[in-house]
Amino acid sequence: MWQTTSLRTNRASVNLGDRTVQQKLLKPWNMEQKQRQGRHERNNYHPRKSSVFNQLIKTIIQKLLKPWNTRQRRADRMSLLKFLSGSLALLFLILAASSLSVAQEKQKAILVDEFSEAICDEVGARLDNFVTQLHQNAGSSGLVLIYPKADNPQTALSFEDRINRGFFFRKYEDEYRPKIVYAKPANEIKVQFWLIPQGADEPEYTAARQGEMFEKVNKPFLYNTEFGGEECPAASPAFMAKMVALNPNIDLHIIVRGKSARYRNRKMNKWLSRLVTKEKIPRERIRVILSRNLEADYPYENVEFWMVPIKKH
């Protein structure tokens, strides 16, 4: 009769099949691991190495980490929120203060262009760029500073004339018309285009006082002619009236060059009527010279306008 060996009464007498049954009885989900272990390792059971124990520890830790489980956690959470809210408020105040300081910082005038020599077309191109800058900066204004040459303001006068005529012929809006100021005469001619942002101050300069432009002028100079040049504008009656009014130490001389007396008289009467009647230039400050001689470099009938220092009469 066969002797039956019990797994529960005789642990040492086990075979491969019994070992399998034993693994299923102890931990059916970890059978392969138990098969790889030795006999002494299987019998020394440690509760901390159990998967049930590990799962229990994880559950306890997760519950402890939840901030709503304890009052201390809730207090820590409120402290963190207070700290974050205070930090954000401080950051907001710092940003607001910096933005306010930048906004309150006063803007400065911007030098857009500067030149000392330019032909008529070039002055027009520079003027176009200047007006574009004014258009792109809403609320800004323009300032043109002209520093005339101390002993010869002819170029300075022509620059102002070209700028004024440029606005007229280009039909710019009046809001873009710059203020033109003659600064204290210098050794060389210089013209500056300034853009004045809204609320900004004008650049520092010393305006020429009345008559200062012609104090060092020792000889007459040609301002312009009735027909001008191929690219440059003709003489402006309003501009001549302005120069005579601002500079009491000069007079205006008109030279009418024509082949016939009829032409010369007609031109003389035309310009005297315009300058005296309309522009209000005193008649005693205008002298007219009639000539039959035509200029060699311009052999055509024309009318010339000369600025003449009074002391050299």
Helices and strands as residue ranges (DSSP letters): H 16-26, G 28-30, H 31-36, H 39-43, G 47-49, H 51-65, H 71-104, E 110-115, H 120-136, E 141-147, H 154-170, G 174-176, E 179-182, E 190-196, G 212-214, E 221-225, H 237-246, E 250-257, H 261-272, I 273-278, G 283-285, E 286-291, E 302-309, G 310-312
